[in-house]
Amino acid sequence: MEIVLIRHGEPEWVRDGLNVVDPPLTERGFMQAECVGGELGHLTFDEIVVSPLRRARQTAAPLRTAVGHDEHIEPFLEEIREPNWHGTPAELARTAYEEERSRPAEDRWHGLQGGGEPPREFVERVRAGATEFFAARGMYRAKQTLPVWHLDQPDLSIVVVAHAGTNGVLLCQLLGLDPVPWEWDRFVTHHASITRLESFQMGDGHTFALTRLSDIEHLPHDARTR
């Protein structure tokens, strides 16, 4: 089984000094998305699933067009939900994240001051959604402590177009790693990067290998952002 995780292209987080909630891609982000489509568009995938947020949907569009897939949105792939900062000064978000990163590790489970989705709830949401999604395709975790999976369709190939945080949670879930409240920082992935996991058979099931992390060789050097 192959699972390809794509992070969205560069988003327009700030416009005229103000925060943008659910931002579109920048001009460079659209170019990055076209590069993803050019890199993977000649391949065959069984499914392409996408986060409901605009930056992920815009990133997925060129690839979907190239391979002839309709849009398939999976709500559980939404990135961690921030406070409602839309239209507020950009400094507000920057200061909130600086404060959150300065705390002791365990305290970071509480999330940002001012609201938003706590990291623990975010991780639980993504893991629960992924468990249901994979189970519908005949894939589920074996009842043992090691990360061994049962696969009804070991030849299945799935592309996920989402975010640093959600892709990080999926990586940890598939590789059998314990969650942390900074999933978007544990695996450093660039905008429009490609990460691959491939399953291989064990004596009592399958496990996943990380074969490529944050590949950006398809992007020009001046278009590599994170």
C-alpha positions in Angstrom: 0.0 0.0 0.0 1.3 3.5 -0.8 0.2 6.7 0.9 1.4 10.0 -0.5 1.1 13.0 1.7 1.2 16.4 0.1 1.4 19.6 2.0 -0.5 22.6 0.5 1.3 25.4 -1.3 2.3 28.7 0.2 -0.8 30.5 1.6 -1.5 34.2 1.9 -1.6 34.2 5.7 -1.4 38.0 5.9 -2.9 40.6 3.7 -2.3 44.3 4.2 -0.9 43.5 7.7 -4.0 41.6 8.8 -4.5 37.9 9.5 -6.4 35.9 6.9 -8.5 32.9 8.1 -8.7 30.0 5.5 -6.4 31.9 3.2 -6.0 31.2 -0.6 -2.6 30.4 -2.1 -0.2 33.1 -3.0 0.9 33.5 -6.7 3.9 31.4 -5.8 1.7 28.9 -4.0 -0.3 28.3 -7.2 2.9 27.8 -9.1 4.0 25.2 -6.5 0.7 23.4 -7.0 1.2 23.2 -10.7 4.6 21.7 -10.0 3.0 19.0 -7.9 0.6 18.2 -10.7 3.5 18.0 -13.2 5.5 15.7 -10.9 2.7 13.2 -10.1 0.2 13.7 -12.9 1.5 10.9 -15.0 1.0 8.3 -12.2 -2.1 6.3 -11.3 -3.8 6.7 -7.9 -6.9 5.0 -6.6 -7.9 8.0 -4.6 -7.0 11.7 -4.0 -8.5 13.0 -0.7 -8.3 16.6 0.3 -8.7 18.8 3.4 -11.7 21.1 3.2 -9.6 24.2 3.6 -9.0 26.5 0.6 -5.2 26.2 0.4 -5.3 22.4 0.2 -8.1 22.3 -2.3 -6.3 24.8 -4.6 -3.1 22.8 -4.2 -4.9 19.5 -5.2 -6.6 21.0 -8.2 -3.8 20.6 -10.8 -3.1 17.1 -9.8 -6.8 16.1 -9.8 -7.1 17.6 -13.3 -4.0 15.7 -14.5 -5.2 12.3 -13.3 -8.9 12.8 -13.9 -10.2 12.6 -10.3 -13.2 14.4 -8.9 -12.7 16.4 -5.7 -13.0 14.2 -2.6 -13.0 16.2 0.6 -12.4 14.6 3.9 -13.3 16.9 6.8 -11.0 15.1 9.3 -8.0 16.4 7.3 -8.7 20.0 8.4 -5.7 21.6 10.1 -5.8 22.5 13.8 -8.4 25.2 14.3 -6.9 28.6 15.3 -8.8 31.4 17.1 -10.9 33.6 14.9 -8.1 36.0 14.0 -9.5 37.1 10.6 -8.9 40.8 10.1 -6.8 41.2 13.2 -3.2 42.5 13.2 -0.7 39.9 12.1 1.3 40.6 15.3 -1.5 39.0 17.3 -1.0 35.5 15.8 2.8 35.8 15.9 2.8 36.7 19.6 0.3 33.9 20.5 2.5 31.3 18.9 5.6 32.6 20.5 4.0 32.4 23.9 2.7 28.8 23.2 6.2 27.7 22.2 7.8 29.1 25.3 5.8 26.8 27.7 6.9 23.6 29.2 6.2 20.7 26.9 3.2 19.2 28.7 1.5 22.6 28.9 1.5 22.9 25.2 -1.4 20.4 25.1 -3.7 23.3 26.3 -3.2 25.2 23.0 -3.2 28.9 22.2 -4.3 31.7 24.4 -7.5 33.1 23.1 -9.2 30.0 21.9 -8.9 27.6 19.0 -8.6 23.8 19.1 -6.4 22.4 21.8 -3.7 20.1 20.3 -5.0 17.0 22.2 -8.4 17.4 20.7 -6.9 18.0 17.2 -4.8 14.9 17.4 -7.8 12.8 18.6 -10.0 14.3 15.8 -7.5 13.4 13.1 -6.7 10.0 14.4 -10.3 9.1 14.8 -11.1 10.3 11.3 -8.2 8.5 9.8 -9.1 5.2 11.6 -12.6 5.4 10.2 -11.3 6.3 6.7 -8.8 3.5 6.6 -11.2 0.9 8.1 -13.6 1.7 5.2 -10.8 0.5 2.9 -10.1 -2.7 4.8 -7.2 -1.4 6.8 -7.0 -1.5 10.5 -4.4 -1.8 13.3 -3.7 -5.3 14.5 -4.3 -5.9 18.2 -0.7 -5.8 19.4 1.7 -3.1 20.7 3.8 -2.9 17.5 2.6 -0.9 14.5 1.3 -3.8 12.4 -1.7 -3.3 10.1 -4.2 -5.6 8.4 -4.7 -4.7 4.8 -7.5 -6.0 2.6 -6.1 -4.1 -0.4 -2.3 -4.0 -0.1 -1.9 -2.6 -3.6 -4.1 0.5 -2.9 -2.5 3.9 -3.6 -3.9 7.0 -1.9 -2.9 10.6 -2.1 -3.7 13.0 0.8 -3.5 16.7 0.2 -3.6 18.5 3.6 -1.4 20.3 6.1 1.8 20.1 8.1 -0.2 19.3 11.3 -2.7 16.8 9.9 0.0 15.1 7.8 2.2 14.9 10.8 -0.5 13.2 12.8 -1.1 10.7 10.0 2.7 9.9 9.8 2.8 9.2 13.5 -0.3 7.1 13.4 0.9 5.0 10.5 4.4 4.6 11.9 3.3 3.9 15.5 4.7 7.0 17.2 3.2 8.6 20.3 1.5 12.0 19.6 3.0 15.3 20.8 1.3 18.7 21.0 3.6 20.1 18.2 2.9 17.6 15.3 3.4 20.3 12.7 7.0 20.9 13.9 8.0 17.3 14.4 8.3 16.5 10.7 9.5 19.6 8.9 7.6 19.6 5.5 7.9 22.4 2.9 5.0 23.9 1.1 3.9 21.6 -1.8 6.3 18.9 -0.6 5.7 15.2 -1.2 6.0 12.6 1.5 5.6 8.8 0.8 4.9 5.8 3.0 4.9 2.3 1.6 3.7 -0.9 3.3 5.7 -4.1 3.4 4.5 -7.5 4.6 5.5 -9.0 8.0 4.8 -12.5 9.2 1.5 -11.4 10.8 0.5 -8.3 8.8 1.9 -5.2 7.2 3.8 -2.2 8.5 4.7 1.1 7.0 8.1 2.5 5.9 8.8 6.2 5.4 10.4 6.2 2.0 10.5 9.9 1.3 10.0 13.0 3.6 9.3 16.5 2.3 10.6 15.9 -1.2 10.8 19.3 -3.0 13.0 18.4 -6.0 10.1 19.2 -8.3 10.1 22.8 -7.1 12.5 25.5 -8.5 15.0 26.6 -5.9 13.3 30.1 -5.6 9.9 28.5 -5.0 10.9 26.4 -1.9 9.1 27.8 1.1 7.9 26.5 4.4 
